[in-house]
Amino acid sequence: MNFDGRALSGTSVLAAVVQSGSFAAAAKTLKLSQSGVSRAVARLEARLGLRLLERTTRSVTLTDEGKRFYEQVWPLISGIEELASSILDGRNTVQGRLRVKMHPVFSYFLQGARLKAFLETHPKLQLELVLGDQLGDVVGEGFDLAIFLGHPPSSGLIGKKLWDTRILTVAAPSYLKRQGRPKTPQELASGQHTVIDFRNPENGRPFNWEFHRGRKIVKVPTNGQLTVSDIATLHSTCLAGYGIAQVMDLAVKEHIQSGRMVELFPDWPDERFGLYALYASRSHLPAKTRAFLDFATTLFSDTDR
């Protein structure tokens, strides 16, 4: 006999009869008719080929076979119900292990104090943050979530934009004093200026330098002596006056406001770059994943989107 869903259902009805002491009481508990309860038990007995209950006008008791069946099977059924209930409760409880693959740009903005507060808010969560500049196979590598820079690839993953920011071309005042300020983007390709390139992790080559104004896009070829792959080095080298860099507005606002960096081409304001959260499914998103998405969004909630 295949112990399928109908047998499981019949076992639950049998348990209700045993625990309540009668078909009538079981019917009331299960919100079924008394005849429906009786038919469910009869079908279970037919499938098992066993008589499970002794029925009299005054009482219902288990047969020896019924008692053996009930004592062995019901704990298993009960365990399944408890597990299902626990899983359902877990939909709204932030708990368990959450593995997040994050781009170095996100780690640059991840503030220790806010992360501490997030973990203290969710003490049942075990969070693993793994740094990587290539998306790879998020699901195959066992990650629940990935946070990456740039437009999401066609990977079957759901993409949620956390924020986007303008791309600025900047230099330190000391560089401009030494080399002069370029008047147009095209001057950067003349060889008179030093540029700092930023490596694209997807292909290993430096990002193209682009300038956007409305629908107009100008691409400027560069061949910098220095190529970096992290924004901390990009910023520090630029601040030291070595060369011109393309940076995210969100990351250098304080430097611009203090005068430590100068935006060179404010008349080319429309190039933007986004940071996305990527995950496998939009349906039934676990509470732990939703909580981290909310947390990641709050990191940029007080910035210009």
Residue, then its C-alpha position, 0 to 999 in steps of 0.5 A: m500500500n502507498f501511504d499517500g495523502r489520503a491515508l495521512s488525512g485518515t490517520s488525522v481523523l482517527a487520531a481525533v476520534v481517539q483523542s476526543g472519545s467519539f465520532a461526534a466529538a471528533a466531527k465537532t473538532l474537525k468541523l466535519s459531519q459525523s458521517g464524514v468522520s466515519r467514512a474517513v476512518a472506514r476508508l483508512e481501515a480499507r486501505l490498511g486491511l485492518r480493523l482499527l476501532e471497536r464501535t459500540t453505541r456507548s463507546v469507541t475503542l482501539t483494537d489491538e491492531g489499531k492501538r499498535f498502528y496509532e502508537q507507531v504512526w501518530p507520533l510521526i504525523s504529529g512531528i510533521e504537523e509540528l515541523a510544518s507549523s514551525i516553518l510557517d511561523g518561521r516565515n515571519t521570524v528572522q532566524g537561521r543562516l543567511r549567506v550574502k555575496m556582496h560587491p566591494v562597493f557595498s562593503y565600502f558603505l556598510q557601516g559597522a554601527r548599523l550592522k551591529a544594530f541589525l544583528e542585535t535586532h535579530p539575535k536568531l540570525q546567523l549572517e555570513l557576508v562574502l566579498g566578491d567582485q563577480l556575480g557568478d552562480v548565486v544559487g549554485e554557490g549557496f547564497d541567499l542574496a547577492i548585492f552587486l553594482g551595475h544593471p543585473p544580467s539576464s540570470g533568472l534572478i530577481g533584481k531590486k534596485l537599492w539605489d542609484t547615483r550619479i557618476l562624477t569626474v573629479a580631481a584634487p585641487s593639487y592636481l588641477k594646480r599642477q596640470g590645469r583643468p580640462k575644459t571638455p571630456q575629450e581633452l582626457a584622451s589628449g595625453q596631457h592628463t593622468v587618469i585613474d582607471f577602475r577595473n570592470p570585474e566582469n571582463g577584467r578590463p577598465f570601465n569605459w569613460e562615458f559622459h552623458r547629457g540627456r540622450k547624448i553620450v560621449k565615450v572617451p578612450t583612456n589608457g591610464q598608468l594606474t588601474v584599481s579595483d577598489i574605491a578606497t584606493l581610487h579615492s585616496t589616489c585621487l585625493a593625493g593629486y595623482g590624477i583624474a577619476q570617475v567616482m560615484d557621487l554618493a561616495v564623495k559628497e563630503h569631499i566635494q563639499s569640503g573642496r578636497m575634490v572638484e567636479l570637472f564636468p557638471d554640464w555632463p550630469d546624467e550618467r548613473f550607476g545602480l546597486y542591485a539586490l539579486y535573489a532567486s524568487r519573488s514569491h514566499l521570500p524568507a523573513k531573513t532575506r526580507a529583513f536584510l533587504d530592508f537593512a540594505t535599503t536603509l543604508f542609503s535612505d538619507t541619500d539622493r536616489 
